[in-house]
Every structure is written in structure tokens, then in C-alpha cells.
Amino acid sequence: MHLFRLDASIMGPNSTSSELADTAHAEWAAAHPEGTVTRRHVGADPLPGDVWTHATLAGFTPEDQRTDEQRTAAALGAELAEELRAADAAIIAVPLYNWGVSQHFKTWVDVVIAGAGPSAQLLKDKPVLLVTSLGGGFAPGTPREGWDHSTPYLERILRDVWGADLTVVRRELTLAAVNPAMESLRDLAAEYHTQALDAARDAGKNLVRA
């Protein structure tokens, strides 16, 4: 069995999304001690900012006329797409940044699409866990309801474009522990943390069963 895992947090060992992904990953690894894993950490090791431009333009340029940058970018796009095709299951951990999707994750998606084409269902019917963390609260009835412009995009790409059998684990209020203005929400944030860890553990077991 082969697992693909991607992280997009810039927080290193303090990453909430990576903590939840680790929890699910541990369940998969325990069930597949001989399994193999491909990892990408686009938060710690981001793709070059211009790689999507070169990969996209390569698609409109005859191979013998491509620049060195276009050839390199096209090869990277093909490599990233193949990593998804080769996976039996995937864990994708992407935090919300500034009410939108991580720029590092978006670049990765764009380069994958440049490499595979916009209609390639790279994760067709494969079990995929999306872990996402949000610093504030975005539930119905809260002041920031509707401000999460990341999760719908993530779901659209993974489920609707790439065809994944998708499970989503969210943790909100991650900034409550460090933001004095959110002090009154710390107990609720702790509950959300516990619930998210439990959900990630269950999701990891579901990856195994799938």
C-alpha cells in the first residue's frame, strides 16, 4: 500500500494541521507497516513562484521550442501528477491563511493541473483525508460566517476535479490559545481540539478500511 501526504503549514512543529495529519497517518502506518509513503511539504519546501507560469506555457509550446525553464517545469508537473496517480490513499493537510487557501498549496495544485491536464481524475475513488485548521470561528451564526474561502476550494479540487472519496476534518479557533481577544473562547477551542483529534484518528482508521 502506498500513501501520499501533503502538508502546507508554515508553522513547523507547531502546526495544528500537521498534528491532525500525524494522528491519521499513525493509524495508517500501524495497519501498513510495510507500506510506502511519498511526502510533500509545500509550506516548508515551497515550489518556485514562477514554476506554474513555465509549466503552463510549456503546454502551448512545441517540445523542441521550449526553454530550459519550461522543460524543467513541465517535468515537475508530470512528476507531481504521477505522485497522486501512484497513491492508494492520501492525507492532505492545509491550513486557512487570511481567509483563503494557502498560496503554497494553490501553486502545487496549479502545477499538478499543468502536468496532468484540467480533467484528469488523479485520485478517482481513492480514500483521501483533508485536514484543515482555521484560526477563528466560521460556524453558522458567527461574525465570520462565510469568510472561509479555503475549504470549499479544497473540496472542489480534491473531490470534484480529482475524484477523491473525500473525508474532511476541520479544527477551528486555533488562535484562541495565543490571542488575548479570544480568551473567552479558549475552553471551546480546547473542545474543538479534542474533537478534531478524535475525528482524525477515526479518519485514519477509515483510510485503512478503505
Buried (B, 14 or more C-beta within 10 A) or exposed (E): BBBBBBBBBBBEEEBBBBBBBBBBBEBBBEBBEEBEBBEBBBBBEBBBEEBBBBBBBBBEBEEEEBEEBBBBBBEBBBEBBBBBBEBBBBBBBBBBBEBEBBBBBBBBBBBBBBBBEEEBBBBEEBBBBBBBBBBBBBEEEEEEEEBBEBBEBBBEBBBEBBBBBBBBBBBBBBBBEEBEEBEEBBEBBEEBBEEBBEBBBBBBBBBBEE
